[in-house]
């Protein structure tokens, strides 16, 4: 094989799309998918490539230092794409210790194992790469601003000239100071700092990306879009935090996977790249689009599910607005999103409606019992 790439968290939402892309696009690469198979990991996400000769799955905790080091040595891994993380803000508020352990200590485990293994080789770090995927939430929050008497959202331009559906004129850029506000974002910020410290201290060849909200197939239904699609289908309430006025920038997951592929191969060592969709939506407006789309595809009259919207107490420390400026990535590597949001939402809603068996398996927890039985009986 030309290269051996370890992808952590490859049974999760974004990770499964990255694994599939690499397995299909690079038949001369050996792709090792390392995943603990927590509640968010599901091998059904990769059913279509599980028998490929250049793919291997390994069930392992990224905090298992000896296991990770042995795996790197045995498989002769020369590249790591690190996606494994606890990522749900609500869960981090209830259980910050788990987020610190997985996101901080897990990343440190991978860094130290990679350092020790690659340093032991004759070529050492030459040709190696540690790619760490982070989040826009480490930057804190932006304000909603009205620059010229125009009610947001308005169309503005990033410095690249890309049209940006926006709720303000300020954006997250790679040189911003970190200001995390939740245990989740604090844990991710800490892991980012460890990655950069390993480059500055040891010369480990690293790259970091910070990405906006992803959506698309195979997302665990604790997240807004798949949760609400499923709730609309089953006539369940749609819980909206506060007044639904928080703003997020949305990116279709396959566009994110394409960006990861490009940055892994062509990004500059020790650089940070922001990946965004140039596509901001207030939560309540996004929910109304989801309702309209799901009702239409189910054959319901328009407005059928509007009454399901239920306003609930706002989340603690709820950041008002996230907005990524991907100008650097566009300028240096030529990446930009391929889908308009309306097209991406249509594809996403159709996928969840057409794959109700997948959704039922996830929401019932049957997939977790299956994996526990399978691995405990080995």
N, C-alpha and C positions, 0 to 999 in steps of 0.2 A: 504494500500500500504506500501511496505517495506521502500521506500524512496520517497521524492518528490524533483525533480531536476528542477531548472529553467535554461533554455538554452536561452541566449539572442542572437539575430541575427539569429534565427533558420530558417528563411525563405530565408536566403542568400545562397551563394554557399557552403562554408565549413559547416556552421551551419546546413543546411538541411541534409547533410550527417551524421552529429553527431546526430541530432534528430532522423533520421531514424534508425541508429544503436542502440540507446538507447531504442527506442520504441519497436523494434523487439527483441532485446537481453534480455531486462529486463521487462517482462510483469508485474512483481510485483512492478515496479517503476511507479510513476506518473510523466510524463514529461510535463512541462509547457514551451511552446515556446513563448517567448516574442519578438516581432518584430514591429518596427514602420511602416514597409512596405514602405521604401523609394524606389527609382528606382531600387536598387539592391535586394530588397526583393520580393519574388514571391511564393505564396502559391501553385502554380502549381508544384513547386519543391517537394512537399510533398503530392501530390494527393493520393498516394498509401497507406498512413497511417493516413489520416485525420479523419477517422471514428473509429480508434482504441480506446477502452475504457480507455486506460492509457495515452491518449494524449489530450492536450488542447492547443489551440492557443489563445493568448491575444495580441491584437494590442495596443502597448503602446510605448511611447518615454522613453528611459532609463534615460533621464534628468528629468523626472517627479518624483520628490522625494516622494511626498505623495502617488502617484499611485503605485510606486514600493514598498514602505514600506507596504502599505495596502495589496498588492498582496502577499508579503512574509508572512505576518501574516495570511491572510485568507487561503492560501494554505498550510501553515506550511512547508515552503520550508527549507530543511536542506542542500542543495547543490546548488551551482551556477556555471555554466560553461559560461563564458563571452566571446562571440565572436562578439557581435554587435560593428561595427566600420565603419567609413569611411576609404576606403583603396586604392583609386586610386591616385597615385602620381600626375598625370597631373591635376586632379581636386583640389588637395591640393595646388598646385602652384597658381591656379586661385582663390581659395576660402579658405584660411587658417583658417578663423574664424569658419567655419562649422566644420572643422576637430578638432579644439581645443575644441569646444563645445561638440561634440559627443564623441570623444575619451578620452578627459581629464575629463570634467565635468560629462559626462555620467558614466564613470568608478567611479568617486568619489561619485556620487549619489548612485550607487549600493553598494559600500563599506560601506558608512555611513548607508544605510538602513539595510544591513546585520548585521552590528555591533549592531545597536540599537535593532533589532528584536532578534537576537541570545542572546544578553546580558540579555534580559528580561525573558529568559527561565530558568527553574530550573537548567538544565544541561549546560546552556550557550553555550560555543563553542565546547563542547564535541560532537564528531560525525559530525561536520559541516565542510564544505570545500568551499572556494572561489577560483575557478580556472580561471585564466586570460590568454587568448591566445594572444600572441604578435607576432612580426615579426623579421626576421633576419636583417631588414633594420636599426634597432636601433643601430647596431654595426658599421655602417658606410660603408666603402668599403675596399676591399683587392686588392692587386696588382696581375697582371698576371706575374708569374715568371717561369723561365726555369732552373730547378735545376741541370741538368746534360747534357746539350747540346742536349736535346730532345725537339723537337717542341711540345708545348701543343696542344691538350690535351694529357695527359699521365695518365697511371694508377699508382696510389700511394696507400698507405694504411694509414687509420686512426690508432690511437693507439690501437683500438679494433681489428685490423687485417682485417677490412672490406675493400674490393677493392673500390677505389674511382676514378671515371673518373674526372680528375681535371686539372685546369689551373694554379696551384700553390701549394706550400707546406704549406702555412698558411691557417688557417680555423677559423671560428667563434667558440669560446668556451664560456662556461657559465661565465667565470671569466673576460672576456674582458671588457674594459671600453666602455661606450656608446659614440658614435660619430655620431648622426643623422645628415643628410644633407638635408632633405626635410621637408616641413611643416608636411607631413604625418608621417614620421619617428620620428620627434620631438614630435608630439602629442602622438604617441604610447610610446615613451621613457618616457614621463611625466607620462602617465597612469601606466606604469610599476613601476615607482618610488613611486607613490601613493599606489599601491598594497603592495609593500614591506614595506612602511612606516606604513601601517595599521597593519601589523604583528608586526613590531618592537615597535610601540607605544601602541597598544591596545591588542596585542596577537591574532588578527584575523587569523584563520588558512587558509593560502593562498598557492598557488603554481602557478608558472609562466612558460609558455613555449614560446620559440621563434622558428618560423618555416620558412622554405624556401618556394619558390614559389610553389603553388599548381596548379594542372591541373586536369581536369576530367569533368564529366557531370554536367550540371546545372550552369556553370560559366557564369556570365553576360558578354556579348560580347563587353565590353570595354577592356577586358584583351586580351593579345596577341593571345593565342591559339584559343579560340572560335571566336574571331574577324577575324583571318586570315583564319580559316576553312570556315567561312561564305563568306568572300570576294573571296576566290578561287572559291567556288561554283558559285558565281554570277559574276565572271570575273571582280572584282573590284580591284583597286590598293592595294598593300600590303605596307603600310608606315613603313619604317625601319629607326629608329633613327641613325644619324651619319653614320658610316660604318657597323653597326650591330655587333660590336666587344665586346659589353658588355656581361658579363658572369653571368648566373644565375644557381642555383642548383634547380632541379625540383623534386617534390614529388607528387605521385598520391594521390588524395584527400581522397580516402577510407583508404589508409595507414595512413594518418594523423588522420582520425577519430578513427582508431584502437589505435593509440598512445594516443589520448585524453582519450579514455575509460580506457586504462591501467594506465595512470598517475592520472586520477581522483580517481581511486580506490586504487592504490598502491604507488603512488608517495609520497615522504616525504614532510611533511609540511615545508614551507618556502624555499623550494628548487626551482631552475630553471633547466629546461631541454631543450636542443636544439633538434629540430626534423628536420632532413634533408634527402635528397634522395640519397646522395653519387653519384650525377649525374649532373655534370656541362656541360652546353652547351653555346657556343656563340649564341647570338640571330640569326645571319644570318645562322648559321648551323642548328639551330632548325627550322627556317622558310623553309629551303630547304627540311628538312625531312617532314614537314607538306605538302609542295607542292607535293612532290613525293607520299606521302601516299594518299592525297585527290585525286590527278589525277588518281592513280591506282584504287581506290575504285569507282571512277566515270566512269571508263572505258576510260579515256583519255590517249593518248600516252604520254610516259614519256617526260617531258620538256614542256608540253603544257602551263603550267601556270608560267614558269620561268620569263616571261617578265612582270608579274604583280608587281615584286619587284620594289619599288619606294623609293629611299633614300631621307629623309627629314632632316631638321635642328634638331640637337641633342637637347634632353631635357635639361633644365637648371639643373645644379647640378647632372647630371646623374652619379650615382656610377658605377665604372668599373666592379667590381666582388663581388658577394656574394657566400660564401661557408660555409655550416654548418658542424660541426663535431658532430655527434650524439653518440659519444663513451659512454658518461655518461649514456644516456638512454639505450643503448644496454647492457652495463655492469651491471647496477643496476636493470633494469626491463626486459631485454631480448627482447626488441623491435628491429625490423629492417624492412626495406621496403620489401614488398612481390612481387612487380612487377618489372621486368626489364623495362627500359624506352621504348624500342621499343614495348613491349607488351602493356604498358599503353597508348602510343600514338595511337596505332591501335584501342584499345577499345574506346578511347576518340573520335577519328575521326569518327568511325562507329556510335557512339551514336549521335553526332551532325548531321550527314547525315541522320540518321534514324528518327530524331526528329525535322524535319524542321518546323513543326507546332509550337513547343515550341519556336524555334528561331524566327520565324515570329511574334509570339505574343509578344515577348520581344522587338525585334527591332522596331516594329510598335508603341509600347507604349500602346497597347490595354489592357494589363494586369493591368496597373496603372489606367486607366479609369474605368475598371471593379471594382477594389477595392474601388475607391473613390465613385462610385455610390452605391456600396453595403453598405459601412459603413455610408455614408451620409444619406441614406434612412432608417436607423434603427430607 
